[in-house]
Amino acid sequence: MTLLPNGCSRGTFPALVQCAILCIDLESIAGPPQPPEGYDWVLVSELSDEFNGDSLNKSKWLDYCTYWDGRPPSRFNPANVELRNGKLVIHASAVEGDTQHLMDTGIIMSKAVLSNTGRYFEARIKPAETLLSSAFWLQGKFSEIDVAEQIGAAHEGGDLTTKLRANSHYFPEGWATAQKTPLLHELGYPSASRFQTIGGEWHSPQAVSIYHDDKKVGRMEFRGEFTEPMHLFLSLEAVPWFGVPSQEELDDPNVSFLIDWIRVWRLEMK
């Protein structure tokens, strides 16, 4: 299977060279599944990033969400988003003197959107080892695809640290009546212990398939037609129904959500 950078065609020398360069530093299995006959996967550069610069590429990303401040008792703060050692780093920090706002976390939101189906999106991530959700997701005005929502620490009444959690939400009449299709996959190891590549193939308005390290691990059937444009997000979020991190975790700069890269592909006819 040939995975082609944007604007290149199969079989050309430049395409093969660019593809080789793109794939040199893969420390984890990556890439979309086999395309349908007559099609190739083409990289969507405006929604892909290797995070190798000194600062976030503001032509592609916002370090805040334009319509959501974060889930209490956390709040998104651009100061909690940085690039370090070739990784996007999103961390939490304690906030004192406010019982409703206990911590700051971070988020990035794509400026561009994914439109239509025939898309594959993947990220190489290492969740934060704490009682927060390290999340990779897409959202439009009334639909959401949660590719990964991983909890890095055990919580009272359960332990999701070895699970890959995915979900879809359909909420044309508001979030209070959202219909969801959760997926839970056992990893066999603590999710925060290593990097892993997690992807989603949005192959129809009715469903998305979820991949973990190049292996399909499940399929979510939507509760409505998912055809609207969606923004991409990477975020660290509070999950208060599971609990909140300890003060020690919030004060530890090493307790962070790490993202090596994010890549988006679209199907194009040969």
N, C-alpha and C positions, 0 to 999 in steps of 0.2 A: 504494500500500500504506500502510495506517495502522498505525503502531506505537503501542500504547496503554499508558500507565502503568498500574500495578496498580490494579484496582478501577474502571476507566473502561470505557465501552462505545463502540463505533463510532458516529460521527455526532453525538455530543454536543459542545456548545461547550466545556465544561470539559476534555474529553478532548483536543480539538484544541489548546487553549491549553497544557495541560500537555505535550503531545507537542512543541509548538513550542519551549517553554522547554527541554525535555530536549535538543533537537537544535540549539540556537542555536550552541554553541561547538564543533561537530564540525569539526576541522581535517583529518580523514581520513574517507573513506567508511565508514559504519557502519550497522548494522542487520541484522536477520535476513533470510533469503530469503523469497520469497513464500510465505505460509502455504497449506496445503491448503484446498480449497473448504469453506466452512462453519466455518472456524476463524480466530482472530486470535492474534497474538503479544501477550502481556501481560508487562510488566516485573516481575521478581521482585526486590522492593526489598531483601530481607534478604541477597541475594547480589550486589547491585550497589553500586558506589561510585564517585563522581566524584573522591575524594581531595582535596577543596577545603578541608578543615579544617586546624586547627593541629596535630592529632595523629591517630593511627590511631583509627578508630572501634572501640572495644573491645567494643561490642555486636554487631558483625558479625565481627570478626577477632581471631585470636590472632597475636602476633608470634613464635611458635615453633610447632613441630610436636609434638603430644602423644605421638608414638611414634617419632620419628626425630630424631637430633641433627645430621644432615648427613653428607655423604660425605667420608671422610678423603681428603686431609689438611685438609679444611675442617670447620668446625663452625658451626651456626647460632647467632647471637647477637642478641637483641632490640635491642641498641644499634646494630646495622647496618641497622635499618629506621626510616625517618622520613618525614614528609610535608614537602615543600619546594616552594614556588611552584606549588601546585596539582597536584603530582605525588607519587606514592608512589616513594620512592627506596630501593633496596636496594644496598648497596655491600659491598665486601670490604676487609679490613684485615689487615695482617701481624701474626703472633704470633711472638715471639722465644723461643728457649730450649726449644722442644719439637719434636723431629724428626717426631713423628706428627701434630702439629696446627700446620700452617704458617700458617693463615689463618682468620679469622672471615668468615662470609657471613651472609645473612639470608633469612627466609621469612615469609610470612603464610599462615594457614590459616583457612578459613571456619568459623564456628561452626555455621551451617546447612548442610544437605546438599541436593544435587540428587537427587530420587527419581524413578524411572520414566524413560521416554524422552519424546520430544516437547519437547526443550529445545534452546535455542541459547545459547551462551556466547561472549563476545567481549571482547577487551581491546585497547586502543591502547597499544602498547609501543615502547620503543627499547632494544634489547639493549645490554649493557655491551661496550665495545670491549676485550675481554680474553679470555684463554683460560679462560673459565668458561662454564657453561650458564645463559643467561637463560631461565627456564622458566615456562610457564603450563600447569597440569595438574590433573587430577582423579584421586582415588583412593578406592577402597573397601577391603574386606577381602581381595578376591582379584582385583580388576580395576583397570586404570589407563588413562586416556586422556591422552596427552601432546599437547596442542594445538600447542605450540611448545617446542622446545629449541634455541635458537639460540646458536651459538658465534661470538663477536665478534672473534677473532684467529686467524690461521693457526697450524697446528700442524705438528710434524715429520711428514712423510709425507703431508700433505694440507692442503686449505684448504676449510673449510665456511662461510666468512664470507658468502658470497652465497647460502646455502641456507636454506630453511625446513625444519626437521626436525620431523616429528611421528611418533607411534608409539602403539601400544596394547599392553598387557601383560595376559595372563590367567594367574593363578598360584594356582589352587585348592589345589595341593599344595605351595606354597612358592615363593619367588623363584628357587630353583635350577633349577626346571623350568618357568619362565615361558615362555609362547608369545607371540611378538610379531609385529606387522605394521607394519614401518617405512614411512614415506613421506618422500620427499625432493623438494623443489620448488625450482627455480632462480629466484631473485628478479631477477637481472640487476644487482644493486648490493649493496654491503656492508650487511648487515642492521643493523649498529650505526651507520650513517650517517644514519638518519632514523627518525621514528615510522612505524608501520604498524599497521593493524587486523587482528588475526588471530582467527578464530572457528571454532567447531565446531558442527555440527548433529547432535545425538544423536537420530537419527530412528527408530531401531529397536534392539532388543536385539542385532542382528547387525552394525551398522555405524555409523560416524560420517563425515560429510563435513567437510573442512577448507577454510576460506575465507581468502583474503588480499586485503585491501582490496576487499571485496565481490565477489570473483571466486572461484568454486569451483575449487580447484587439485588436489583429490584426494579419494579415499574409502578408508577403511580398514575391511576386513572383520575383525571380531573372531574370535578362536579359541575363543570360548565365548559364553554368554549374558550380556550386560552389562545387568543389571536392578537391581543393588543400589544403595543410596544411596551417593553419593560426596561428599567434601569438595573444595572448590576450593583451589588453591595458586598462589602466585606466589613464585618463589625464584631465588636465585643460587647455583649449585652447582659444586663442583669436578668436573672430568672428567679424572682422573689418567691415563687411558689415552691422552689427547691431550697431556698435559703440564700444567704449572702456570704461573700468571702470573709475570711478573718482579717483583722487589722494587719497581721504579719504578711499575709498574701498581697494585700493592697499596697504595702510599703516595699515589696520586693520587686525591683525592676526586671528581674529575670522571669517573672510570671507574666508572660506576654503571649499574644496571638501572633504567630509568625507566618508570613506568606512569602514563599519563594518567587512565585510568578502566578499570573492568571492569563489564560488564553481562550479566545473565542473563535470558532470556526463556522463557516456557512457552506451549504451545499451549492455548487454551481455545475451546470451542465458542461460536459467536456467540449 
